[in-house]
Amino acid sequence: MADSLVTPWPFMSHLILQSPDLVSANIEKIAALVEADGVQHLGTAGPTTAVRLLGANPDEQPAVHALCEQWRMDYAFLEDIQRLRDCRILAMDMDSTLISIECIDEIADAVGRKAEVAAITEAAMRGEITDFTDSLRRRVALLEGVPESALESVYTERLQLNPGAETLVAGARRHGLTTLLVSGGFTFFTERLRSRLELDHVHANTLEVVNGRLTGQVLGDIVDGAVKARHLQMLAESLDAAPEQIIAVGDGANDLPMLAHAYYSVAYRAKPVVREQARFALNVSPLDGILNWFRLSF
């Protein structure tokens, strides 16, 4: 006679819950829902913003998703808690991911065309405009005549790192990961961020400047979604990095080909099309919330 005891789910899992303001009662309700074996509070200073539920039932993910949406929490089911040092690559988009703005929209503001450019940007990021190269050329054309000094003003006056960006990058570098910033934006900004954050590799588009003004043209090939993915793939091959050793973070539709190369594909404050396809999402937590998915011991 067959053993009548059956395992209700194929494997045990860990569930990470995080939010800038976790509520104990909500943690307890989710722990009961997933039949967790225990709760570990992550972090040693300040208010608790993340917990790890041990032995969680991953079959309850749809219900957990609904509750986290309701209670403004981020979650991640992980079969194993991997050491961060066992990863090889942290790959990131720039605009609206690593930084809080879309640089092209802010440059356009210098000539009173922000609304027009931003509308195209938003449609492209939502995936409604599928030809990113065409959409970028259309937007850059609207920048014709903008003084080059406007780019410096955008960098110094408007560009801000998203919350947790510095901590995430520093943590990745400290644990030996190679960092890659690959952007459909512009080298003017990626090169400054390379120096500021000590990034290993950066790739972006180059705006043509003649006599101190933008011509409305981009030099060379456009860095679109396929090119982003190719840069990540080439770096992964050079480092012999498997998808399980890659963290990739983005927010727009043109990040999806890059995210497809990473097991830790992260939708950060992302458009719906990206949240639907990425394995993980940070909707309310800062970027360094990614670190809570790993063991940080050496």
Order of alpha helices (4+ residues) and beta strands (2+ residues): beta-alpha-beta-beta-alpha-beta-beta-alpha-alpha-alpha-alpha-alpha-beta-alpha-beta-beta-alpha-beta-alpha-beta-alpha-beta
